[in-house]
Amino acid sequence: MQITLLKQKGKSEEYYIELDGVKKGTLQLEVIYKHHLKEGLDIDESTYNLIKEESDRLTCFSKALEYISSRLKTENQMKEYLLKKGYLYSIVLEAIEKLKEYGYLNDEYYAKTYAEIAGKDKGKRYIKQQLLIKGVKNDIVDNLIQNLENDDCACKEVCTKWLKNKQLPLVQKDKEKLYRFLLARGFDFDTIKHTLNDVLNEE
């Protein structure tokens, strides 16, 4: 086969490549230089496949860094993102291990950070559910939840805000609405019960 086209993709360091006039995707400039690729060069398919895989490793890791640059991600979120981009499973796992090695991926840190933020107005039940949905392992989530402080303060804060523009004492219908609201926020029955008794009695 012969390289019939090497064309830069926009202003990036990726180049479109065609072999015998057939589009074959893109290669990183670093790989092109390393293997001295140029238009008119003859190359066999097995050699090209190895070069393509090498390039995909670079591209995959670059995409991973872009994805994680805006906010923290879990390992599972990163895996799903990269697989949807079409990278081989082995290349995706390699990128993830590299990210973990560099400290960019850490599910324990992610879970702790998420709980600190969400815990201001959400209960443990909600936090646990969301972390599991995001793919954090059960043992990490369970250990985190066991070590979190109780929800009383957060529940009281949410409850107080909800009552801010309400006429007191609450009618039964509004009490039920408030209860459902707090339940949806992930607070358990006992916490809600104690909070409602406390806040409504204070009022």
Backbone as a printed PyTorch tensor [residue, N CA C, xyz], in Angstrom:
tensor([[[  0.8530,  -1.2030,   0.0000],
         [  0.0000,   0.0000,   0.0000],
         [  0.8820,   1.2430,   0.0000]],

        [[  0.3060,   2.3290,  -0.5060],
         [  1.0620,   3.5810,  -0.5770],
         [  0.2830,   4.6980,   0.1080]],

        [[  1.0160,   5.5300,   0.8390],
         [  0.3860,   6.7040,   1.4700],
         [  0.1020,   7.7240,   0.3750]],

        [[ -1.1670,   7.9540,   0.1150],
         [ -1.5490,   8.8720,  -0.9630],
         [ -1.9770,  10.2460,  -0.4340]],

        [[ -2.1680,  10.3510,   0.9140],
         [ -2.5350,  11.6500,   1.4780],
         [ -2.1300,  11.7250,   2.9400]],

        [[ -1.5050,  12.8440,   3.3010],
         [ -1.2570,  13.2200,   4.6910],
         [ -1.6140,  14.6970,   4.7970]],

        [[ -2.7460,  14.9870,   5.4310],
         [ -3.2340,  16.3610,   5.4710],
         [ -3.5870,  16.7520,   6.8930]],

        [[ -3.1020,  17.8980,   7.3070],
         [ -3.3450,  18.3680,   8.6690],
         [ -4.8310,  18.5820,   8.9380]],

        [[ -5.2620,  18.1730,  10.1110],
         [ -6.6520,  18.3250,  10.5260],
         [ -6.8030,  19.6610,  11.2390]],

        [[ -7.2800,  20.6570,  10.5010],
         [ -7.4210,  22.0030,  11.0640],
         [ -6.0720,  22.5420,  11.5140]],

        [[ -6.0310,  23.0180,  12.7740],
         [ -4.7840,  23.5230,  13.3350],
         [ -4.2300,  22.5790,  14.3940]],

        [[ -4.7670,  21.3670,  14.4200],
         [ -4.3450,  20.3920,  15.4200],
         [ -3.0500,  19.7020,  14.9970]],

        [[ -2.5900,  18.7870,  15.8420],
         [ -1.4010,  17.9970,  15.5160],
         [ -1.8040,  16.6230,  14.9880]],

        [[ -3.0270,  16.5360,  14.5000],
         [ -3.4970,  15.3090,  13.8740],
         [ -3.5280,  15.4840,  12.3590]],

        [[ -3.2390,  14.4040,  11.6480],
         [ -3.2160,  14.4400,  10.1840],
         [ -4.1070,  13.3310,   9.6230]],

        [[ -4.9140,  13.6940,   8.6390],
         [ -5.6850,  12.6830,   7.9220],
         [ -4.7180,  11.8610,   7.0840]],

        [[ -4.9920,  10.5570,   6.9950],
         [ -4.1420,   9.7050,   6.1760],
         [ -5.0000,   8.8420,   5.2610]],

        [[ -4.5370,   8.7140,   4.0080],
         [ -5.1810,   7.8320,   3.0370],
         [ -4.1350,   6.8520,   2.5110]],

        [[ -4.5490,   5.6030,   2.3810],
         [ -3.6900,   4.5770,   1.7970],
         [ -4.3390,   4.0870,   0.5110]],

        [[ -3.6130,   4.2030,  -0.5820],
         [ -4.1530,   3.8370,  -1.9040],
         [ -5.4860,   4.5380,  -2.1670]],

        [[ -5.5800,   5.8120,  -1.7100],
         [ -6.7750,   6.6090,  -1.9570],
         [ -7.9290,   6.3250,  -1.0180]],

        [[ -7.7300,   5.4490,  -0.0510],
         [ -8.7880,   5.1010,   0.9030],
         [ -8.5010,   5.7600,   2.2500]],

        [[ -9.5050,   6.4770,   2.7940],
         [ -9.3320,   7.1390,   4.0830],
         [ -9.1190,   6.1150,   5.2000]],

        [[ -8.1250,   6.3910,   6.0570],
         [ -7.8110,   5.4710,   7.1470],
         [ -7.8750,   6.1290,   8.5210]],

        [[ -8.4070,   7.3390,   8.5860],
         [ -8.5040,   8.0110,   9.8810],
         [ -7.4280,   9.0670,  10.0500]],

        [[ -6.9270,   9.2080,  11.2670],
         [ -5.9300,  10.2430,  11.5550],
         [ -4.7530,   9.6630,  12.3360]],

        [[ -3.6180,  10.3510,  12.2060],
         [ -2.4160,  10.0040,  12.9600],
         [ -1.8680,  11.2470,  13.6370]],

        [[ -1.2560,  11.0570,  14.7920],
         [ -0.6150,  12.1620,  15.4920],
         [  0.6770,  12.5630,  14.7830]],

        [[  0.9630,  13.8620,  14.7830],
         [  2.1650,  14.3730,  14.1270],
         [  3.4270,  13.7310,  14.7080]],

        [[  3.4330,  13.5140,  16.0070],
         [  4.5890,  12.9020,  16.6700],
         [  4.9070,  11.5320,  16.0790]],

        [[  3.8560,  10.7640,  15.8080],
         [  4.0270,   9.4240,  15.2470],
         [  4.4790,   9.5080,  13.7910]],

        [[  3.9530,  10.4840,  13.0720],
         [  4.3450,  10.6770,  11.6690],
         [  5.8400,  10.9780,  11.5710]],

        [[  6.3140,  11.8700,  12.4460],
         [  7.7400,  12.1980,  12.4490],
         [  8.5910,  10.9980,  12.8620]],

        [[  8.1170,  10.2990,  13.8940],
         [  8.8740,   9.1660,  14.4340],
         [  9.1100,   8.0840,  13.3860]],

        [[  8.0810,   7.8340,  12.5740],
         [  8.1790,   6.7540,  11.5840],
         [  8.4800,   7.2750,  10.1710]],

        [[  8.7980,   8.5680,  10.0690],
         [  9.1960,   9.1770,   8.7950],
         [  8.1500,   8.9380,   7.6990]],

        [[  6.8900,   9.1250,   8.0630],
         [  5.8070,   8.9100,   7.1050],
         [  5.6580,  10.1280,   6.1940]],

        [[  5.3860,   9.8710,   4.9370],
         [  5.1640,  10.9530,   3.9700],
         [  4.3840,  10.4110,   2.7890]],

        [[  3.7760,  11.2990,   2.0290],
         [  3.0260,  10.8870,   0.8420],
         [  3.9680,  10.2120,  -0.1560]],

        [[  3.4750,   9.1260,  -0.7210],
         [  4.2790,   8.3800,  -1.6840],
         [  5.0340,   7.2160,  -1.0720]],

        [[  5.0710,   7.1500,   0.2720],
         [  5.7840,   6.0620,   0.9490],
         [  4.9640,   4.7740,   0.9090]],

        [[  5.6260,   3.6670,   0.5910],
         [  4.9680,   2.3610,   0.6250],
         [  5.0000,   1.8090,   2.0380]],

        [[  3.8900,   1.2240,   2.4640],
         [  3.7870,   0.6900,   3.8210],
         [  2.8430,  -0.5150,   3.8090]],

        [[  3.2260,  -1.5730,   4.5180],
         [  2.3380,  -2.7400,   4.5580],
         [  1.2940,  -2.5440,   5.6530]],

        [[  0.2170,  -3.2960,   5.5470],
         [ -0.9350,  -3.0990,   6.4350],
         [ -0.6130,  -3.3760,   7.8970]],

        [[  0.1430,  -4.4000,   8.1820],
         [  0.4670,  -4.7290,   9.5770],
         [  1.2860,  -3.6270,  10.2310]],

        [[  2.2280,  -3.0560,   9.4700],
         [  3.0370,  -1.9500,   9.9980],
         [  2.1550,  -0.7370,  10.2600]],

        [[  1.2580,  -0.4590,   9.3000],
         [  0.3520,   0.6790,   9.5040],
         [ -0.5190,   0.4840,  10.7430]],

        [[ -1.0380,  -0.7130,  10.9550],
         [ -1.9020,  -0.9750,  12.1140],
         [ -1.1700,  -0.7350,  13.4270]],

        [[  0.0920,  -1.1080,  13.4850],
         [  0.8890,  -0.8680,  14.6950],
         [  1.1060,   0.6290,  14.9190]],

        [[  1.3660,   1.3350,  13.8260],
         [  1.5570,   2.7840,  13.9120],
         [  0.2570,   3.4660,  14.3330]],

        [[ -0.8570,   3.0080,  13.7700],
         [ -2.1670,   3.5660,  14.1050],
         [ -2.4800,   3.3590,  15.5830]],

        [[ -2.1710,   2.1880,  16.1000],
         [ -2.4280,   1.8990,  17.5100],
         [ -1.5720,   2.7900,  18.4060]],

        [[ -0.3420,   3.0000,  18.0140],
         [  0.5520,   3.8920,  18.7620],
         [  0.0010,   5.3130,  18.7840]],

        [[ -0.4960,   5.7600,  17.6470],
         [ -1.0770,   7.1000,  17.5480],
         [ -2.3450,   7.2140,  18.3930]],

        [[ -3.1650,   6.1640,  18.3530],
         [ -4.4140,   6.1700,  19.1270],
         [ -4.1490,   6.2720,  20.6300]],

        [[ -3.0530,   5.6720,  21.0810],
         [ -2.6990,   5.7770,  22.4940],
         [ -2.4700,   7.2380,  22.8770]],

        [[ -1.7520,   7.9350,  22.0280],
         [ -1.4790,   9.3540,  22.2920],
         [ -2.7630,  10.1740,  22.2550]],

        [[ -3.5820,   9.9230,  21.2320],
         [ -4.8330,  10.6670,  21.0780],
         [ -5.7900,  10.3820,  22.2180]],

        [[ -5.8800,   9.1170,  22.5970],
         [ -6.7810,   8.7100,  23.6810],
         [ -6.4100,   9.4110,  24.9850]],

        [[ -5.1370,   9.4340,  25.3040],
         [ -4.6970,  10.0840,  26.5420],
         [ -4.9350,  11.5860,  26.4870]],

        [[ -4.7200,  12.1650,  25.3170],
         [ -4.9750,  13.5930,  25.1380],
         [ -6.4520,  13.9220,  25.3450]],

        [[ -7.3330,  13.0810,  24.7740],
         [ -8.7740,  13.2690,  24.9450],
         [ -9.1660,  13.1250,  26.4160]],

        [[ -8.5370,  12.1940,  27.0920],
         [ -8.8210,  11.9690,  28.5120],
         [ -8.4540,  13.1990,  29.3410]],

        [[ -7.3220,  13.7900,  29.0400],
         [ -6.8900,  14.9950,  29.7630],
         [ -7.8530,  16.1560,  29.5160]],

        [[ -8.3160,  16.2820,  28.2830],
         [ -9.2840,  17.3400,  27.9540],
         [-10.5790,  17.1280,  28.7360]],

        [[-11.0190,  15.8800,  28.7880],
         [-12.2910,  15.5510,  29.4400],
         [-12.2570,  15.8230,  30.9370]],

        [[-11.1110,  15.5960,  31.5410],
         [-11.0150,  15.7240,  32.9930],
         [-10.5970,  17.1360,  33.4200]],

        [[-10.2560,  17.9760,  32.4620],
         [ -9.7250,  19.2980,  32.7910],
         [-10.7580,  20.2310,  33.4270]],

        [[-12.0360,  20.0520,  33.0760],
         [-13.0740,  20.9610,  33.5850],
         [-13.5470,  20.6010,  34.9850]],

        [[-13.6370,  19.3050,  35.2850],
         [-14.0630,  18.8560,  36.6030],
         [-13.6240,  17.4210,  36.8470]],

        [[-13.6650,  17.0040,  38.1040],
         [-13.2590,  15.6500,  38.4520],
         [-14.1710,  14.6110,  37.7950]],

        [[-13.6150,  13.4670,  37.4870],
         [-14.3690,  12.3600,  36.9140],
         [-14.0290,  11.0700,  37.6560]],

        [[-14.9430,  10.1130,  37.6160],
         [-14.6610,   8.7960,  38.1630],
         [-14.0080,   7.9410,  37.0780]],

        [[-13.4110,   6.8290,  37.4950],
         [-12.8110,   5.9150,  36.5240],
         [-13.8600,   5.4300,  35.5280]],

        [[-15.0320,   5.1220,  36.0290],
         [-16.0880,   4.6010,  35.1630],
         [-16.5600,   5.6470,  34.1550]],

        [[-16.6940,   6.8860,  34.5980],
         [-17.0910,   7.9540,  33.6810],
         [-16.0560,   8.1210,  32.5750]],

        [[-14.7830,   8.0610,  32.9540],
         [-13.7110,   8.1930,  31.9720],
         [-13.7240,   7.0270,  30.9930]],

        [[-13.9200,   5.8260,  31.5020],
         [-13.9400,   4.6400,  30.6530],
         [-15.0800,   4.7350,  29.6300]],

        [[-16.2680,   5.0820,  30.0930],
         [-17.4200,   5.1880,  29.1960],
         [-17.1860,   6.2510,  28.1280]],

        [[-16.6100,   7.3780,  28.5210],
         [-16.3560,   8.4750,  27.5870],
         [-15.3950,   8.0460,  26.4770]],

        [[-14.2880,   7.4130,  26.8690],
         [-13.2740,   7.0410,  25.8890],
         [-13.7530,   5.9040,  24.9840]],

        [[-14.5080,   4.9720,  25.5400],
         [-15.0340,   3.8870,  24.7170],
         [-16.0230,   4.4160,  23.6760]],

        [[-16.8140,   5.4110,  24.0650],
         [-17.7510,   6.0220,  23.1240],
         [-17.0170,   6.7520,  21.9960]],

        [[-15.7890,   7.1650,  22.2720],
         [-14.9730,   7.8180,  21.2490],
         [-14.4150,   6.8160,  20.2410]],

        [[-14.5920,   5.5320,  20.5600],
         [-14.1910,   4.5070,  19.6100],
         [-12.8250,   3.8890,  19.8310]],

        [[-12.1760,   4.1970,  20.9510],
         [-10.8590,   3.6240,  21.2110],
         [-10.9730,   2.1760,  21.6810]],

        [[ -9.9610,   1.3860,  21.3790],
         [ -9.9300,   0.0040,  21.8160],
         [ -9.9450,  -0.0680,  23.3390]],

        [[-10.5670,  -1.1270,  23.8540],
         [-10.6900,  -1.2960,  25.3110],
         [ -9.3200,  -1.3040,  25.9760]],

        [[ -8.3610,  -1.9910,  25.3800],
         [ -7.0200,  -2.0740,  25.9630],
         [ -6.3460,  -0.7020,  26.0330]],

        [[ -6.5750,   0.1220,  25.0040],
         [ -5.9860,   1.4660,  24.9800],
         [ -6.6420,   2.3590,  26.0290]],

        [[ -7.9500,   2.1910,  26.1940],
         [ -8.6890,   2.9560,  27.2070],
         [ -8.1830,   2.6170,  28.6020]],

        [[ -8.0260,   1.3420,  28.8860],
         [ -7.5360,   0.9230,  30.2110],
         [ -6.1280,   1.4480,  30.4620]],

        [[ -5.3200,   1.4560,  29.4230],
         [ -3.9590,   1.9700,  29.5380],
         [ -3.9750,   3.4640,  29.8810]],

        [[ -4.8600,   4.2050,  29.2180],
         [ -4.9740,   5.6500,  29.4900],
         [ -5.4380,   5.8920,  30.9210]],

        [[ -6.3840,   5.0820,  31.3810],
         [ -6.9080,   5.2300,  32.7420],
         [ -5.8270,   4.9590,  33.7850]],

        [[ -5.0410,   3.9180,  33.5640],
         [ -3.9550,   3.6050,  34.4920],
         [ -2.9230,   4.7320,  34.5260]],

        [[ -2.6930,   5.3350,  33.3860],
         [ -1.7540,   6.4500,  33.2980],
         [ -2.2910,   7.6620,  34.0590]],

        [[ -3.5920,   7.9180,  33.9180],
         [ -4.2250,   9.0220,  34.6330],
         [ -4.1690,   8.8040,  36.1490]],

        [[ -4.3760,   7.5740,  36.5710],
         [ -4.3110,   7.2400,  37.9970],
         [ -2.8890,   7.4230,  38.5200]],

        [[ -1.9310,   7.0020,  37.7170],
         [ -0.5200,   7.1240,  38.0950],
         [ -0.1330,   8.5910,  38.2770]],

        [[ -0.6630,   9.4510,  37.4080],
         [ -0.3560,  10.8810,  37.4740],
         [ -1.2130,  11.6240,  38.5030]],

        [[ -2.1770,  10.9230,  39.0910],
         [ -3.0180,  11.5380,  40.1130],
         [ -4.2360,  12.2690,  39.5850]],

        [[ -4.5510,  12.0750,  38.3060],
         [ -5.7100,  12.7500,  37.7290],
         [ -7.0150,  11.9930,  37.9920]],

        [[ -6.9210,  10.7040,  38.2560],
         [ -8.0960,   9.8880,  38.5590],
         [ -7.9060,   9.2310,  39.9190]],

        [[ -8.8650,   9.4550,  40.8010],
         [ -8.8210,   8.8580,  42.1380],
         [-10.2500,   8.8060,  42.6620]],

        [[-10.8560,   7.6380,  42.6120],
         [-12.2600,   7.5130,  42.9830],
         [-12.5140,   7.8180,  44.4640]],

        [[-11.5700,   7.5010,  45.3310],
         [-11.7440,   7.7990,  46.7520],
         [-11.7830,   9.3100,  46.9770]],

        [[-10.8780,  10.0160,  46.3170],
         [-10.8570,  11.4770,  46.4310],
         [-12.1170,  12.0750,  45.8070]],

        [[-12.5270,  11.5160,  44.6580],
         [-13.7450,  11.9930,  44.0000],
         [-14.9400,  11.8580,  44.9320]],

        [[-15.0790,  10.6790,  45.5380],
         [-16.2210,  10.4160,  46.4140],
         [-16.2280,  11.3670,  47.6160]],

        [[-15.0680,  11.5690,  48.2010],
         [-14.9580,  12.4580,  49.3620],
         [-15.3230,  13.8930,  48.9820]],

        [[-14.7960,  14.3540,  47.8440],
         [-15.0730,  15.7200,  47.3860],
         [-16.5500,  15.8880,  47.0610]],

        [[-17.1250,  14.8970,  46.3830],
         [-18.5450,  14.9550,  46.0340],
         [-19.4040,  15.0250,  47.2940]],

        [[-19.0650,  14.2030,  48.2810],
         [-19.8400,  14.1740,  49.5240],
         [-19.7560,  15.4970,  50.2730]],

        [[-18.6010,  16.1430,  50.2540],
         [-18.4330,  17.4300,  50.9410],
         [-19.3250,  18.5050,  50.3210]],

        [[-19.4310,  18.4790,  49.0000],
         [-20.2500,  19.4850,  48.3020],
         [-21.7360,  19.1550,  48.4080]],

        [[-22.0780,  17.9160,  48.0660],
         [-23.4880,  17.5100,  48.0720],
         [-24.0520,  17.4650,  49.4810]],

        [[-23.2030,  17.1670,  50.4540],
         [-23.6620,  17.0280,  51.8340],
         [-24.1710,  18.3100,  52.4690]],

        [[-23.9850,  19.4350,  51.7920],
         [-24.4820,  20.7080,  52.3260],
         [-26.0000,  20.7870,  52.2710]],

        [[-26.5990,  20.0930,  51.2990],
         [-28.0620,  20.1320,  51.2030],
         [-28.6610,  18.7970,  50.7400]],

        [[-27.8640,  17.7220,  50.8490],
         [-28.3510,  16.3900,  50.4810],
         [-28.0280,  15.3960,  51.5980]],

        [[-28.8480,  14.3470,  51.6840],
         [-28.6350,  13.3230,  52.6930],
         [-27.7110,  12.2150,  52.2170]],

        [[-27.3200,  11.3550,  53.1530],
         [-26.4070,  10.2580,  52.8450],
         [-26.9750,   9.3210,  51.7850]],

        [[-28.2710,   9.0890,  51.8430],
         [-28.8990,   8.1840,  50.8900],
         [-28.7390,   8.6880,  49.4560]],

        [[-28.9280,   9.9840,  49.2710],
         [-28.7700,  10.5990,  47.9510],
         [-27.3110,  10.5100,  47.5030]],

        [[-26.3910,  10.8340,  48.4030],
         [-24.9660,  10.8100,  48.0730],
         [-24.5340,   9.4090,  47.6510]],

        [[-24.9590,   8.4120,  48.4140],
         [-24.6050,   7.0310,  48.0870],
         [-25.1440,   6.6330,  46.7200]],

        [[-26.3990,   6.9530,  46.4670],
         [-27.0270,   6.5990,  45.1980],
         [-26.2880,   7.2230,  44.0150]],

        [[-25.9570,   8.4980,  44.1350],
         [-25.3010,   9.2050,  43.0380],
         [-23.8890,   8.6840,  42.7820]],

        [[-23.1660,   8.3780,  43.8360],
         [-21.8040,   7.8610,  43.6620],
         [-21.8180,   6.4940,  42.9830]],

        [[-22.7900,   5.6680,  43.3410],
         [-22.9070,   4.3560,  42.7030],
         [-23.2710,   4.5080,  41.2310]],

        [[-24.1560,   5.4660,  40.9250],
         [-24.5340,   5.7320,  39.5330],
         [-23.3100,   6.1720,  38.7270]],

        [[-22.4280,   6.9290,  39.3640],
         [-21.2270,   7.4240,  38.6890],
         [-20.1430,   6.3590,  38.5780]],

        [[-20.4270,   5.1710,  39.1270],
         [-19.5090,   4.0580,  38.9460],
         [-18.4730,   3.8600,  40.0260]],

        [[-18.5960,   4.5830,  41.1400],
         [-17.6550,   4.3770,  42.2450],
         [-17.9550,   3.0240,  42.8980]],

        [[-16.9270,   2.2810,  43.2160],
         [-17.0940,   0.9330,  43.7500],
         [-17.8070,   0.9350,  45.0990]],

        [[-18.5400,  -0.1450,  45.3410],
         [-19.3410,  -0.2640,  46.5640],
         [-18.5300,  -0.0940,  47.8370]],

        [[-17.3510,  -0.7070,  47.8890],
         [-16.5660,  -0.6380,  49.1210],
         [-16.1060,   0.7800,  49.4280]],

        [[-15.7820,   1.5450,  48.3810],
         [-15.3780,   2.9420,  48.5710],
         [-16.5650,   3.7610,  49.0880]],

        [[-17.7340,   3.5520,  48.4700],
         [-18.9400,   4.2950,  48.8660],
         [-19.3520,   3.9430,  50.2880]],

        [[-19.3950,   2.6580,  50.5940],
         [-19.8170,   2.2300,  51.9310],
         [-18.8900,   2.7720,  53.0120]],

        [[-17.5950,   2.7340,  52.7520],
         [-16.6250,   3.2490,  53.7230],
         [-16.8080,   4.7450,  53.9320]],

        [[-17.0730,   5.4560,  52.8370],
         [-17.2850,   6.9050,  52.9270],
         [-18.5390,   7.2250,  53.7360]],

        [[-19.6490,   6.5770,  53.4120],
         [-20.9250,   6.8410,  54.0670],
         [-20.8340,   6.5630,  55.5730]],

        [[-20.1330,   5.4950,  55.9360],
         [-19.9870,   5.1420,  57.3490],
         [-19.2410,   6.2110,  58.1360]],

        [[-18.3500,   6.9170,  57.4490],
         [-17.5230,   7.9160,  58.1300],
         [-18.0530,   9.3430,  58.0220]],

        [[-19.1670,   9.5170,  57.3160],
         [-19.7660,  10.8500,  57.2250],
         [-20.4930,  11.1900,  58.5190]],

        [[-20.5080,  12.4600,  58.8390],
         [-21.2660,  12.9050,  60.0070],
         [-22.7580,  12.7760,  59.7060]],

        [[-23.5770,  12.8430,  60.7510],
         [-25.0230,  12.7020,  60.5240],
         [-25.5670,  13.8660,  59.7020]],

        [[-26.7790,  13.6700,  59.2030],
         [-27.3890,  14.6320,  58.2740],
         [-28.1760,  15.7440,  58.9620]],

        [[-28.1920,  15.7610,  60.2710],
         [-29.1000,  16.6600,  60.9940],
         [-28.9500,  18.1290,  60.5920]],

        [[-27.7160,  18.6030,  60.5440],
         [-27.4890,  20.0270,  60.2400],
         [-27.9450,  20.3740,  58.8230]],

        [[-27.5720,  19.5070,  57.8580],
         [-27.9540,  19.7620,  56.4630],
         [-29.4660,  19.7050,  56.3110]],

        [[-30.0900,  18.7360,  56.9610],
         [-31.5410,  18.5900,  56.8590],
         [-32.2430,  19.8110,  57.4570]],

        [[-31.7380,  20.2760,  58.5800],
         [-32.3310,  21.4480,  59.2200],
         [-32.1800,  22.6920,  58.3460]],

        [[-31.0160,  22.8240,  57.7040],
         [-30.7650,  23.9760,  56.8340],
         [-31.7270,  23.9680,  55.6450]],

        [[-31.8860,  22.8130,  55.0120],
         [-32.7900,  22.6780,  53.8660],
         [-34.2270,  22.9350,  54.2980]],

        [[-34.5830,  22.3930,  55.4260],
         [-35.9460,  22.5420,  55.9550],
         [-36.2560,  24.0100,  56.2440]],

        [[-35.3100,  24.6980,  56.8730],
         [-35.4880,  26.1160,  57.2210],
         [-35.6820,  26.9760,  55.9730]],

        [[-34.8930,  26.6920,  54.9370],
         [-35.0170,  27.4430,  53.6860],
         [-36.3830,  27.2030,  53.0440]],

        [[-36.8460,  25.9630,  53.0990],
         [-38.1450,  25.6350,  52.5170],
         [-39.2650,  26.3720,  53.2320]],

        [[-39.1140,  26.5630,  54.5330],
         [-40.1550,  27.1980,  55.3410],
         [-40.1220,  28.7250,  55.2910]],

        [[-39.0790,  29.2510,  54.6690],
         [-38.8370,  30.6920,  54.7130],
         [-40.0430,  31.5400,  54.3250]],

        [[-40.7020,  31.1980,  53.2630],
         [-41.8330,  31.9990,  52.7850],
         [-43.1860,  31.3160,  53.0150]],

        [[-43.1880,  30.3770,  53.9410],
         [-44.4170,  29.6560,  54.2380],
         [-45.0930,  30.2190,  55.4940]],

        [[-46.3970,  30.1270,  55.4900],
         [-47.1540,  30.6100,  56.6420],
         [-47.2030,  29.5120,  57.7120]],

        [[-46.8600,  29.8830,  58.9210],
         [-46.8390,  28.9280,  60.0340],
         [-48.0040,  29.1930,  60.9830]],

        [[-48.5020,  28.1700,  61.6530],
         [-48.0740,  26.7770,  61.5570],
         [-48.5250,  26.1460,  60.2430]],

        [[-47.7870,  25.1400,  59.8060],
         [-48.0890,  24.4770,  58.5460],
         [-49.3520,  23.6250,  58.6510]],

        [[-50.1220,  23.6320,  57.5860],
         [-51.2610,  22.7190,  57.5080],
         [-50.7120,  21.3420,  57.1510]],

        [[-51.4960,  20.3190,  57.3440],
         [-51.0420,  18.9510,  57.1200],
         [-50.5500,  18.7290,  55.6910]],

        [[-51.2230,  19.3350,  54.7190],
         [-50.8480,  19.1750,  53.3210],
         [-49.4330,  19.6840,  53.0670]],

        [[-49.0950,  20.8350,  53.6700],
         [-47.7470,  21.3900,  53.5000],
         [-46.7060,  20.5770,  54.2550]],

        [[-47.0920,  20.0120,  55.3830],
         [-46.1670,  19.1480,  56.1200],
         [-45.7920,  17.9370,  55.2710]],

        [[-46.7720,  17.4020,  54.5670],
         [-46.5240,  16.2400,  53.7140],
         [-45.6280,  16.6160,  52.5350]],

        [[-45.8500,  17.8090,  51.9790],
         [-45.0140,  18.2870,  50.8810],
         [-43.5650,  18.4330,  51.3390]],

        [[-43.3950,  19.0090,  52.5290],
         [-42.0620,  19.2090,  53.0750],
         [-41.3840,  17.8630,  53.3220]],

        [[-42.1470,  16.9210,  53.8490],
         [-41.5930,  15.5990,  54.1090],
         [-41.1120,  14.9490,  52.8130]],

        [[-41.9210,  15.0190,  51.7610],
         [-41.5410,  14.4250,  50.4810],
         [-40.3240,  15.1300,  49.8850]],

        [[-40.2720,  16.4330,  50.0800],
         [-39.1370,  17.2220,  49.5820],
         [-37.8410,  16.7730,  50.2510]],

        [[-37.8740,  16.6210,  51.5600],
         [-36.6850,  16.2010,  52.3000],
         [-36.3030,  14.7630,  51.9660]],

        [[-37.3040,  13.9350,  51.7470],
         [-37.0520,  12.5470,  51.3850],
         [-36.3430,  12.4680,  50.0350]],

        [[-36.7890,  13.3140,  49.1030],
         [-36.1800,  13.3460,  47.7740],
         [-34.7400,  13.8490,  47.8170]],

        [[-34.4220,  14.5920,  48.8520],
         [-33.0610,  15.0950,  49.0220],
         [-32.1340,  14.0530,  49.6410]],

        [[-32.6780,  12.9020,  49.9350],
         [-31.8420,  11.8150,  50.4180],
         [-31.7240,  11.6870,  51.9160]],

        [[-32.5650,  12.4100,  52.6770],
         [-32.5320,  12.2850,  54.1360],
         [-33.4130,  11.1070,  54.5500]],

        [[-32.9850,  10.3760,  55.5860],
         [-33.7620,   9.2170,  56.0030],
         [-34.9280,   9.6260,  56.9130]],

        [[-35.7930,   8.6610,  57.1810],
         [-37.0300,   8.9240,  57.9210],
         [-36.7670,   9.5220,  59.3060]],

        [[-35.8380,   8.9240,  60.0540],
         [-35.5710,   9.3930,  61.4160],
         [-35.0330,  10.8160,  61.4340]],

        [[-34.1240,  11.0990,  60.5040],
         [-33.5500,  12.4500,  60.4300],
         [-34.6350,  13.4720,  60.1130]],

        [[-35.4970,  13.1570,  59.1610],
         [-36.5880,  14.0630,  58.7920],
         [-37.5360,  14.2650,  59.9740]],

        [[-37.8710,  13.1980,  60.6250],
         [-38.8050,  13.2740,  61.7550],
         [-38.2570,  14.1720,  62.8510]],

        [[-37.0060,  13.9610,  63.2280],
         [-36.3960,  14.7770,  64.2760],
         [-36.2890,  16.2410,  63.8560]],

        [[-35.9310,  16.4480,  62.5990],
         [-35.7660,  17.8130,  62.0950],
         [-37.0930,  18.5630,  62.0790]],

        [[-38.1270,  17.9130,  61.5910],
         [-39.4400,  18.5600,  61.5360],
         [-39.9410,  18.9010,  62.9360]],

        [[-39.7780,  17.9790,  63.8500],
         [-40.1880,  18.2450,  65.2330],
         [-39.4160,  19.4260,  65.8040]],

        [[-38.1200,  19.4240,  65.5440],
         [-37.2430,  20.4720,  66.0770],
         [-37.5900,  21.8300,  65.4870]],

        [[-37.5900,  21.8950,  64.1400],
         [-37.8140,  23.1760,  63.4620],
         [-39.2300,  23.7110,  63.6890]],

        [[-40.2090,  22.8760,  63.5370],
         [-41.5840,  23.3460,  63.6700],
         [-41.8990,  23.7300,  65.1050]],

        [[-41.3170,  23.0340,  66.0500],
         [-41.5090,  23.4040,  67.4580],
         [-40.8310,  24.7190,  67.7740]],

        [[-39.6370,  24.9150,  67.1550],
         [-38.9200,  26.1770,  67.3530],
         [-39.7690,  27.3340,  66.8220]],

        [[-40.3440,  27.0950,  65.6350],
         [-41.1640,  28.1370,  65.0310],
         [-42.4080,  28.3850,  65.8670]]])
